[in-house]
Amino acid sequence: MIVGFPEKIPLSQEDTAAFRAVHQLLTHIKRSRLGLKDTDVFAQQQRLKNRIPHFLRFLWILGRFGNLQKQDDMHTLVVDAQTYIDNRGNEKTLASWPFVKDVILKILSEFGVHSERVALKGVKEKSLITPGGYLRSKGWTMRMNFDEKAGGFASLKALQTYAKQLGDKYGTKAFQHFSNANMQILSDR
């Protein structure tokens, strides 16, 4: 279920546009095929249904727990490895680096969301994952930024604000509101 964007919110036009861009991003992800073909076939429908929460959880982790940083004139949300691993919820596949790299990051880039795993200084790339391809809980950060297609910096900041407000108000139920693109919390200001 997708909740419509609130009609009246007490924000400036710029802020409203940024939150609307986040709402559109969440809506597009929920309505997308997410790289799958033949989604009219039952098996693919089930695969799509199972894939959507992974994309939303990834955005949730970065939005809710990420710290806004500026590097080389680019603003990014950055989350450390332990926080990322600890907040995967039911989407345990988000620890599989091949799935994250080849599915999540690749497809999100089509929506204007660009992410990368960055090794901490002095940490070798091969020590970031287990022999089975799972992310270790130390030695790296995940960075995410939005290009203009996703609304740019203003929308990146709006994602962070929105996720934090949901987390503060709803606690463990916050992700459900996020996954429904429920932005009614903006009306409560």
N, CA, C and O of each residue as an XYZ file, in Angstrom:
756
protein
N       0.836     -1.184      0.000
C       0.000      0.000      0.000
C       0.883      1.250      0.000
O       1.878      1.316      0.722
N       0.520      2.213     -0.793
C       1.229      3.486     -0.832
C       0.267      4.560     -0.367
O      -0.834      4.700     -0.901
N       0.691      5.316      0.632
C      -0.123      6.412      1.145
C       0.196      7.650      0.309
O       1.365      7.948      0.062
N      -0.827      8.362     -0.120
C      -0.623      9.561     -0.927
C       0.123     10.648     -0.173
O       0.114     10.690      1.057
N       0.761     11.513     -0.920
C       1.507     12.620     -0.315
C       0.511     13.571      0.351
O      -0.530     13.865     -0.236
N       0.801     14.060      1.558
C      -0.141     14.939      2.262
C      -0.427     16.219      1.475
O       0.472     16.819      0.886
N      -1.681     16.615      1.480
C      -2.094     17.809      0.740
C      -1.577     19.096      1.374
O      -1.064     19.973      0.679
N      -1.710     19.208      2.679
C      -1.313     20.443      3.362
C      -0.258     20.128      4.408
O      -0.508     19.435      5.394
N       0.926     20.660      4.157
C       1.987     20.519      5.144
C       2.610     21.897      5.375
O       2.781     22.667      4.430
N       2.942     22.202      6.604
C       3.457     23.534      6.928
C       4.946     23.685      6.624
O       5.752     23.891      7.532
N       5.302     23.584      5.362
C       6.697     23.688      4.945
C       6.809     24.658      3.775
O       5.821     24.961      3.106
N       8.025     25.137      3.540
C       8.269     26.005      2.392
C       8.102     25.193      1.106
O       8.066     23.963      1.134
N       8.000     25.896     -0.010
C       7.871     25.210     -1.304
C       9.076     24.324     -1.579
O       8.929     23.218     -2.099
N      10.264     24.801     -1.234
C      11.488     24.031     -1.473
C      11.494     22.749     -0.647
O      11.809     21.675     -1.159
N      11.142     22.868      0.640
C      11.115     21.684      1.502
C      10.027     20.710      1.055
O      10.235     19.497      1.046
N       8.882     21.241      0.690
C       7.795     20.389      0.211
C       8.230     19.633     -1.041
O       7.943     18.444     -1.181
N       8.918     20.313     -1.942
C       9.405     19.666     -3.172
C      10.405     18.556     -2.843
O      10.396     17.506     -3.486
N      11.260     18.779     -1.857
C      12.245     17.769     -1.476
C      11.561     16.537     -0.889
O      11.919     15.410     -1.232
N      10.586     16.740     -0.011
C       9.854     15.606      0.568
C       9.011     14.899     -0.492
O       8.870     13.677     -0.465
N       8.456     15.666     -1.417
C       7.683     15.068     -2.508
C       8.594     14.175     -3.369
O       8.169     13.110     -3.817
N       9.828     14.601     -3.598
C      10.778     13.799     -4.376
C      11.086     12.483     -3.659
O      11.210     11.440     -4.301
N      11.211     12.530     -2.335
C      11.431     11.301     -1.565
C      10.208     10.394     -1.679
O      10.340      9.183     -1.861
N       9.029     10.980     -1.572
C       7.791     10.201     -1.713
C       7.723      9.548     -3.092
O       7.360      8.378     -3.213
N       8.069     10.300     -4.117
C       8.056      9.749     -5.480
C       9.074      8.630     -5.631
O       8.802      7.631     -6.297
N      10.245      8.787     -5.018
C      11.265      7.748     -5.074
C      10.743      6.453     -4.449
O      10.857      5.382     -5.045
N      10.180      6.553     -3.266
C       9.638      5.368     -2.592
C       8.507      4.743     -3.407
O       8.409      3.521     -3.518
N       7.665      5.593     -3.970
C       6.550      5.113     -4.787
C       7.060      4.410     -6.051
O       6.564      3.344     -6.413
N       8.043      5.005     -6.714
C       8.596      4.398     -7.932
C       9.241      3.045     -7.625
O       9.112      2.101     -8.406
N       9.922      2.955     -6.505
C      10.545      1.678     -6.140
C       9.474      0.624     -5.917
O       9.602     -0.504     -6.393
N       8.427      0.980     -5.202
C       7.372     -0.002     -4.920
C       6.625     -0.426     -6.182
O       6.073     -1.525     -6.228
N       6.599      0.421     -7.197
C       5.875      0.102     -8.437
C       6.780     -0.419     -9.551
O       6.297     -0.794    -10.619
N       8.060     -0.441     -9.310
C       9.029     -0.844    -10.320
C       9.150     -2.371    -10.407
O       8.730     -3.098     -9.506
N       9.721     -2.820    -11.489
C      10.029     -4.245    -11.658
C      11.351     -4.608    -10.993
O      11.673     -5.787    -10.845
N      12.114     -3.601    -10.592
C      13.384     -3.782     -9.882
C      14.319     -4.769    -10.578
O      14.910     -5.649     -9.953
N      14.430     -4.591    -11.877
C      15.356     -5.392    -12.655
C      14.860     -6.769    -13.050
O      15.592     -7.529    -13.684
N      13.645     -7.100    -12.692
C      13.104     -8.421    -13.029
C      12.318     -8.358    -14.335
O      11.697     -7.345    -14.654
N      12.356     -9.440    -15.071
C      11.596     -9.540    -16.315
C      10.427    -10.485    -16.093
O      10.430    -11.274    -15.149
N       9.438    -10.404    -16.954
C       8.269    -11.292    -16.902
C       7.599    -11.285    -15.530
O       7.326    -12.342    -14.962
N       7.334    -10.088    -15.001
C       6.724    -10.002    -13.672
C       5.237    -10.352    -13.686
O       4.568    -10.260    -12.656
N       4.719    -10.753    -14.843
C       3.345    -11.240    -14.879
C       3.280    -12.741    -14.566
O       2.195    -13.292    -14.380
N       4.433    -13.389    -14.508
C       4.520    -14.802    -14.136
C       4.533    -14.885    -12.602
O       5.210    -14.098    -11.941
N       3.793    -15.829    -12.052
C       3.636    -15.929    -10.601
C       4.967    -15.967     -9.852
O       5.134    -15.264     -8.856
N       5.905    -16.772    -10.317
C       7.196    -16.897     -9.622
C       7.928    -15.558     -9.582
O       8.528    -15.203     -8.568
N       7.878    -14.824    -10.679
C       8.535    -13.516    -10.713
C       7.792    -12.498     -9.850
O       8.411    -11.617     -9.253
N       6.470    -12.619     -9.783
C       5.699    -11.735     -8.902
C       6.118    -11.941     -7.454
O       6.263    -10.979     -6.699
N       6.311    -13.193     -7.073
C       6.739    -13.492     -5.705
C       8.160    -12.984     -5.452
O       8.463    -12.461     -4.380
N       8.999    -13.142     -6.428
C      10.383    -12.652     -6.310
C      10.394    -11.137     -6.160
O      11.148    -10.593     -5.353
N       9.563    -10.460     -6.935
C       9.461     -9.001     -6.845
C       8.920     -8.593     -5.481
O       9.436     -7.674     -4.845
N       7.885     -9.279     -5.048
C       7.283     -8.984     -3.741
C       8.317     -9.127     -2.622
O       8.310     -8.350     -1.667
N       9.191    -10.102     -2.736
C      10.236    -10.318     -1.731
C      11.403     -9.344     -1.884
O      12.128     -9.093     -0.921
N      11.590     -8.799     -3.075
C      12.722     -7.906     -3.339
C      12.455     -6.476     -2.867
O      13.373     -5.798     -2.407
N      11.233     -6.020     -2.975
C      10.899     -4.627     -2.636
C      11.353     -4.240     -1.229
O      11.977     -3.191     -1.069
N      11.063     -5.045     -0.204
C      11.490     -4.646      1.145
C      13.001     -4.470      1.290
O      13.451     -3.679      2.119
N      13.783     -5.192      0.502
C      15.233     -5.049      0.569
C      15.670     -3.655      0.109
O      16.536     -3.034      0.725
N      15.071     -3.178     -0.962
C      15.398     -1.845     -1.461
C      14.971     -0.778     -0.461
O      15.714      0.161     -0.178
N      13.771     -0.938      0.062
C      13.272      0.042      1.024
C      14.079      0.009      2.311
O      14.360      1.063      2.883
N      14.458     -1.169      2.779
C      15.248     -1.277      4.010
C      16.618     -0.636      3.826
O      17.134      0.014      4.735
N      17.202     -0.821      2.650
C      18.492     -0.194      2.372
C      18.377      1.325      2.513
O      19.195      1.953      3.185
N      17.366      1.909      1.881
C      17.147      3.358      1.989
C      16.851      3.761      3.436
O      17.308      4.805      3.902
N      16.092      2.934      4.133
C      15.751      3.202      5.530
C      17.020      3.261      6.389
O      17.192      4.186      7.184
N      17.894      2.284      6.229
C      19.119      2.245      7.038
C      19.939      3.511      6.824
O      20.380      4.142      7.784
N      20.140      3.879      5.561
C      20.955      5.066      5.282
C      20.247      6.333      5.728
O      20.883      7.235      6.272
N      18.948      6.415      5.509
C      18.211      7.613      5.910
C      18.085      7.748      7.406
O      18.260      8.842      7.943
N      17.788      6.670      8.089
C      17.538      6.716      9.538
C      18.818      6.803     10.351
O      18.865      7.527     11.345
N      19.850      6.084      9.954
C      21.049      5.986     10.769
C      22.275      6.654     10.163
O      23.329      6.709     10.795
N      22.143      7.161      8.941
C      23.280      7.782      8.279
C      23.572      9.176      8.800
O      22.680      9.896      9.248
N      24.834      9.535      8.731
C      25.287     10.880      9.088
C      25.572     11.636      7.806
O      26.213     11.113      6.893
N      25.098     12.860      7.742
C      25.305     13.688      6.560
C      26.741     14.197      6.558
O      27.196     14.787      7.538
N      27.451     13.969      5.464
C      28.834     14.413      5.329
C      29.025     15.057      3.964
O      28.317     14.755      3.004
N      29.995     15.945      3.910
C      30.334     16.581      2.640
C      31.757     16.177      2.291
O      32.680     16.319      3.093
N      31.909     15.673      1.078
C      33.220     15.250      0.617
C      33.335     15.595     -0.865
O      32.503     15.182     -1.672
N      34.351     16.341     -1.210
C      34.580     16.734     -2.614
C      33.343     17.386     -3.225
O      32.921     17.009     -4.318
N      32.765     18.352     -2.533
C      31.571     19.079     -2.984
C      30.363     18.175     -3.201
O      29.452     18.527     -3.952
N      30.349     17.026     -2.557
C      29.204     16.120     -2.662
C      28.735     15.773     -1.255
O      29.530     15.426     -0.381
N      27.434     15.875     -1.062
C      26.847     15.499      0.219
C      26.421     14.039      0.170
O      25.789     13.593     -0.788
N      26.776     13.308      1.211
C      26.421     11.899      1.287
C      25.882     11.569      2.672
O      26.207     12.232      3.656
N      25.062     10.542      2.728
C      24.694      9.939      3.999
C      25.629      8.757      4.178
O      25.799      7.944      3.270
N      26.231      8.667      5.349
C      27.220      7.629      5.612
C      26.810      6.849      6.855
O      26.466      7.426      7.886
N      26.853      5.538      6.734
C      26.563      4.675      7.878
C      27.718      3.681      8.019
O      28.241      3.176      7.025
N      28.106      3.409      9.262
C      29.205      2.475      9.487
C      28.716      1.030      9.342
O      27.515      0.760      9.355
N      29.659      0.127      9.207
C      29.357     -1.280      8.944
C      28.483     -1.901     10.027
O      27.499     -2.573      9.715
N      28.826     -1.688     11.284
C      28.085     -2.322     12.377
C      26.630     -1.845     12.398
O      25.717     -2.649     12.585
N      26.415     -0.551     12.210
C      25.055     -0.004     12.193
C      24.264     -0.579     11.023
O      23.094     -0.934     11.169
N      24.904     -0.667      9.875
C      24.254     -1.248      8.699
C      23.820     -2.684      8.978
O      22.662     -3.039      8.753
N      24.734     -3.503      9.463
C      24.452     -4.917      9.723
C      23.377     -5.071     10.797
O      22.495     -5.921     10.676
N      23.446     -4.260     11.836
C      22.502     -4.371     12.959
C      21.076     -3.961     12.613
O      20.147     -4.343     13.324
N      20.875     -3.201     11.553
C      19.557     -2.645     11.246
C      18.933     -3.200      9.978
O      18.112     -2.526      9.355
N      19.294     -4.391      9.586
C      18.750     -5.017      8.376
C      17.348     -5.552      8.575
O      16.687     -5.909      7.600
N      16.880     -5.617      9.799
C      15.543     -6.134     10.051
C      15.387     -7.540      9.525
O      16.258     -8.382      9.740
N      14.290     -7.809      8.838
C      14.028     -9.135      8.259
C      14.747     -9.353      6.938
O      14.735    -10.460      6.398
N      15.365     -8.320      6.419
C      16.023     -8.394      5.109
C      17.494     -8.808      5.284
O      18.406     -8.023      5.024
N      17.698    -10.032      5.721
C      19.046    -10.531      6.032
C      19.929    -10.602      4.788
O      21.155    -10.579      4.900
N      19.325    -10.687      3.614
C      20.102    -10.754      2.372
C      20.898     -9.469      2.147
O      21.813     -9.457      1.323
N      20.576     -8.400      2.851
C      21.350     -7.166      2.724
C      22.775     -7.321      3.249
O      23.578     -6.396      3.131
N      23.099     -8.476      3.827
C      24.476     -8.754      4.244
C      25.261     -9.468      3.146
O      26.480     -9.609      3.250
N      24.578     -9.917      2.100
C      25.253    -10.594      0.993
C      25.799     -9.535      0.035
O      25.031     -8.884     -0.673
N      27.115     -9.364      0.011
C      27.709     -8.329     -0.823
C      27.373     -8.495     -2.300
O      27.069     -7.490     -2.942
N      27.407     -9.696     -2.888
C      27.026     -9.806     -4.295
C      25.598     -9.309     -4.552
O      25.358     -8.646     -5.561
N      24.655     -9.613     -3.669
C      23.277     -9.142     -3.836
C      23.215     -7.620     -3.714
O      22.574     -6.958     -4.532
N      23.864     -7.073     -2.718
C      23.842     -5.618     -2.518
C      24.485     -4.922     -3.711
O      23.918     -3.983     -4.269
N      25.662     -5.380     -4.095
C      26.415     -4.732     -5.184
C      25.727     -4.883     -6.539
O      25.577     -3.904     -7.270
N      25.308     -6.100     -6.876
C      24.798     -6.380     -8.216
C      23.308     -6.124     -8.394
O      22.835     -5.987     -9.522
N      22.563     -6.059     -7.292
C      21.126     -5.829     -7.395
C      20.751     -4.476     -6.788
O      20.283     -3.588     -7.500
N      20.950     -4.317     -5.499
C      20.504     -3.099     -4.808
C      21.180     -1.848     -5.383
O      20.502     -0.937     -5.857
N      22.502     -1.806     -5.339
C      23.209     -0.595     -5.778
C      23.007     -0.327     -7.266
O      22.831      0.821     -7.674
N      23.031     -1.370     -8.063
C      22.879     -1.210     -9.515
C      21.495     -0.656     -9.871
O      21.387      0.283    -10.660
N      20.454     -1.226     -9.299
C      19.098     -0.808     -9.653
C      18.760      0.549     -9.038
O      18.095      1.364     -9.678
N      19.208      0.804     -7.806
C      18.941      2.119     -7.210
C      19.575      3.246     -8.025
O      19.049      4.358     -8.064
N      20.698      2.960     -8.673
C      21.335      4.001     -9.498
C      20.437      4.427    -10.652
O      20.537      5.557    -11.131
N      19.560      3.534    -11.101
C      18.609      3.882    -12.155
C      17.576      4.902    -11.667
O      16.964      5.603    -12.472
N      17.387      4.980    -10.350
C      16.461      5.938     -9.749
C      17.172      7.229     -9.332
O      16.537      8.143     -8.805
N      18.485      7.307     -9.566
C      19.248      8.488     -9.174
C      19.845      8.390     -7.783
O      20.317      9.385     -7.233
N      19.826      7.192     -7.213
C      20.392      6.952     -5.879
C      21.716      6.215     -6.080
O      21.746      5.099     -6.599
N      22.800      6.852     -5.664
C      24.127      6.278     -5.884
C      24.765      5.944     -4.543
O      24.879      6.795     -3.661
N      25.177      4.691     -4.410
C      25.761      4.223     -3.165
C      27.028      3.447     -3.457
O      27.216      2.897     -4.542
N      27.892      3.420     -2.453
C      29.109      2.637     -2.558
C      29.566      2.207     -1.178
O      29.338      2.894     -0.182
N      30.205      1.074     -1.145
C      30.845      0.605      0.084
C      32.276      1.098      0.023
O      32.960      0.902     -0.981
N      32.734      1.736      1.086
C      34.072      2.305      1.118
C      34.864      1.670      2.254
O      34.437      1.693      3.409
N      36.014      1.105      1.921
C      36.889      0.514      2.936
C      37.509      1.620      3.774
O      37.900      2.663      3.250
N      37.597      1.389      5.073
C      38.257      2.351      5.943
C      39.753      2.343      5.658
O      40.295      1.364      5.144
N      40.398      3.424      5.991
C      41.834      3.563      5.732
C      42.602      2.415      6.388
O      42.424      2.118      7.570
N      43.448      1.788      5.599
C      44.278      0.703      6.092
C      43.621     -0.672      6.053
O      44.257     -1.665      6.404
N      42.353     -0.747      5.630
C      41.647     -2.027      5.566
C      41.673     -2.526      4.122
O      41.329     -1.793      3.195
N      42.078     -3.763      3.948
C      42.148     -4.336      2.606
C      40.762     -4.766      2.145
O      39.955     -5.255      2.936
N      40.505     -4.581      0.880
C      39.215     -4.905      0.275
C      38.802     -6.350      0.542
O      37.635     -6.611      0.832
N      39.727     -7.277      0.450
C      39.388     -8.689      0.625
C      38.986     -9.029      2.059
O      38.364    -10.067      2.286
N      39.325     -8.186      3.024
C      38.948     -8.476      4.418
C      37.589     -7.892      4.791
O      37.183     -7.981      5.950
N      36.875     -7.295      3.831
C      35.568     -6.708      4.106
C      34.431     -7.718      4.047
O      33.346     -7.480      4.578
N      34.690     -8.847      3.398
C      33.646     -9.870      3.278
C      34.188    -11.226      3.728
O      35.395    -11.467      3.733
N      33.271    -12.089      4.098
C      33.640    -13.454      4.481
C      33.928    -14.261      3.218
O      33.618    -13.809      2.116
N      34.515    -15.443      3.361
C      34.730    -16.287      2.173
C      33.425    -16.604      1.434
O      33.450    -16.863      0.231
N      32.291    -16.586      2.137
C      31.002    -16.851      1.501
C      30.374    -15.622      0.858
O      29.283    -15.715      0.295
N      31.042    -14.471      0.931
C      30.547    -13.260      0.274
C      29.687    -12.362      1.145
O      29.046    -11.444      0.634
N      29.657    -12.607      2.449
C      28.849    -11.777      3.343
C      29.674    -10.641      3.922
O      30.858    -10.799      4.218
N      29.034     -9.507      4.077
C      29.704     -8.328      4.625
C      30.084     -8.546      6.081
O      29.286     -9.048      6.872
N      31.290     -8.171      6.423
C      31.714     -8.204      7.817
C      31.157     -6.949      8.500
O      30.770     -5.989      7.833
N      31.121     -6.970      9.809
C      30.521     -5.847     10.537
C      31.543     -4.792     10.956
O      31.311     -4.046     11.907
N      32.654     -4.730     10.261
C      33.649     -3.693     10.537
C      34.541     -3.484      9.316
O      34.629     -4.332      8.429
N      35.192     -2.333      9.304
C      36.176     -2.067      8.260
C      35.666     -1.291      7.053
O      36.430     -1.048      6.119
N      34.401     -0.897      7.046
C      33.860     -0.200      5.884
C      32.705      0.710      6.297
O      32.172      0.622      7.404
N      32.345      1.580      5.370
C      31.148      2.409      5.508
C      30.350      2.285      4.212
O      30.885      1.918      3.166
N      29.072      2.596      4.306
C      28.223      2.662      3.115
C      27.868      4.128      2.927
O      27.432      4.794      3.866
N      28.054      4.624      1.725
C      27.769      6.024      1.402
C      26.684      6.083      0.338
O      26.624      5.247     -0.563
N      25.824      7.097      0.467
C      24.739      7.252     -0.500
C      24.536      8.730     -0.794
O      24.571      9.570      0.106
N      24.322      9.033     -2.069
C      23.936     10.392     -2.462
C      22.854     10.302     -3.524
O      22.652      9.257     -4.143
N      22.170     11.406     -3.721
C      21.112     11.500     -4.722
C      21.569     12.439     -5.824
O      22.093     13.517     -5.544
N      21.376     12.040     -7.080
C      21.610     12.992     -8.160
C      20.313     13.771     -8.382
O      19.341     13.593     -7.647
N      20.303     14.614     -9.378
C      19.128     15.479     -9.602
C      17.870     14.666     -9.946
O      16.755     15.110     -9.670
N      18.039     13.508    -10.533
C      16.889     12.658    -10.856
C      16.120     12.277     -9.587
O      14.897     12.143     -9.611
N      16.848     12.105     -8.478
C      16.229     11.736     -7.200
C      15.967     12.958     -6.325
O      15.465     12.823     -5.209
N      16.299     14.139     -6.816
C      16.025     15.356     -6.050
C      17.250     16.021     -5.454
O      17.128     17.058     -4.802
N      18.426     15.451     -5.661
C      19.663     16.065     -5.199
C      19.788     16.129     -3.683
O      19.144     15.387     -2.942
N      20.647     17.052     -3.258
C      20.954     17.186     -1.836
C      19.723     17.470     -0.986
O      19.590     16.919      0.107
N      18.833     18.310     -1.464
C      17.645     18.660     -0.677
C      16.823     17.410     -0.362
O      16.316     17.266      0.751
N      16.690     16.516     -1.324
C      15.925     15.291     -1.097
C      16.682     14.301     -0.226
O      16.069     13.564      0.546
N      17.994     14.275     -0.338
C      18.802     13.420      0.528
C      18.601     13.834      1.991
O      18.423     12.996      2.875
N      18.636     15.126      2.214
C      18.418     15.660      3.565
C      16.974     15.408      4.015
O      16.731     15.112      5.185
N      16.029     15.524      3.096
C      14.621     15.255      3.420
C      14.426     13.786      3.796
O      13.661     13.482      4.712
N      15.106     12.875      3.103
C      15.040     11.459      3.449
C      15.510     11.248      4.879
O      14.874     10.530      5.651
N      16.618     11.873      5.224
C      17.154     11.734      6.576
C      16.179     12.298      7.610
O      15.924     11.657      8.629
N      15.642     13.472      7.361
C      14.695     14.099      8.283
C      13.453     13.237      8.448
O      13.000     13.001      9.568
N      12.911     12.774      7.352
C      11.707     11.942      7.356
C      11.933     10.649      8.140
O      11.126     10.295      8.999
N      13.017      9.953      7.850
C      13.290      8.682      8.527
C      13.516      8.888     10.024
O      13.060      8.083     10.836
N      14.208      9.948     10.386
C      14.449     10.215     11.810
C      13.144     10.551     12.529
O      12.917     10.094     13.649
N      12.293     11.341     11.895
C      11.002     11.673     12.510
C      10.160     10.414     12.711
O       9.553     10.231     13.766
N      10.125      9.559     11.709
C       9.383      8.306     11.839
C       9.955      7.450     12.968
O       9.212      6.908     13.786
N      11.273      7.337     13.002
C      11.919      6.540     14.038
C      11.628      7.066     15.430
O      11.358      6.293     16.349
N      11.683      8.384     15.584
C      11.427      8.998     16.886
C       9.983      8.802     17.328
O       9.720      8.563     18.507
N       9.050      8.903     16.390
C       7.637      8.820     16.748
C       7.133      7.378     16.874
O       6.372      7.067     17.790
N       7.551      6.505     15.965
C       6.962      5.168     15.901
C       7.877      4.034     16.368
O       7.419      2.898     16.497
N       9.131      4.308     16.619
C      10.049      3.263     17.103
C      10.131      2.077     16.167
O      10.460      2.228     14.991
N       9.834      0.898     16.685
C       9.964     -0.330     15.891
C       8.945     -0.423     14.757
O       9.120     -1.229     13.843
N       7.907      0.371     14.796
C       6.877      0.368     13.743
C       7.187      1.384     12.630
O       6.446      1.481     11.652
N       8.266      2.124     12.785
C       8.580      3.201     11.839
C       8.804      2.702     10.413
O       8.372      3.342      9.454
N       9.476      1.561     10.272
C       9.769      1.073      8.925
C       8.496      0.771      8.145
O       8.467      0.949      6.927
N       7.453      0.322      8.817
C       6.184      0.054      8.137
C       5.620      1.333      7.510
O       5.134      1.313      6.379
N       5.686      2.438      8.248
C       5.226      3.723      7.712
C       6.107      4.147      6.532
O       5.613      4.643      5.519
N       7.407      3.944      6.680
C       8.358      4.285      5.627
C       8.081      3.472      4.367
O       8.068      4.018      3.263
N       7.862      2.173      4.528
C       7.661      1.323      3.358
C       6.333      1.596      2.653
O       6.153      1.202      1.501
N       5.420      2.254      3.322
C       4.168      2.668      2.688
C       4.234      4.110      2.174
O       3.236      4.649      1.696
N       5.403      4.724      2.273
C       5.598      6.127      1.877
C       4.617      7.034      2.606
O       4.154      8.032      2.052
N       4.304      6.686      3.843
C       3.359      7.462      4.644
C       4.056      8.692      5.223
O       4.840      8.591      6.168
N       3.762      9.838      4.649
C       4.391     11.081      5.074
C       3.433     11.978      5.853
O       3.638     13.189      5.932
N       2.411     11.397      6.415
C       1.464     12.181      7.209
C       2.150     12.838      8.408
O       1.654     13.834      8.935
N       3.261     12.300      8.832
C       4.005     12.877      9.942
C       4.434     14.319      9.650
O       4.654     15.104     10.573
N       4.550     14.660      8.372
C       4.919     16.024      7.997
C       3.809     17.009      8.321
O       4.067     18.197      8.512
N       2.582     16.527      8.383
C       1.440     17.382      8.713
C       1.369     17.681     10.201
O       0.686     18.615     10.621
N       2.076     16.888     10.997
C       2.016     17.031     12.454
C       2.914     18.130     12.989
O       2.943     18.358     14.198
N       3.629     18.798     12.150
C       4.585     19.824     12.604
C       3.895     21.006     13.216
O       4.555     21.951     13.646
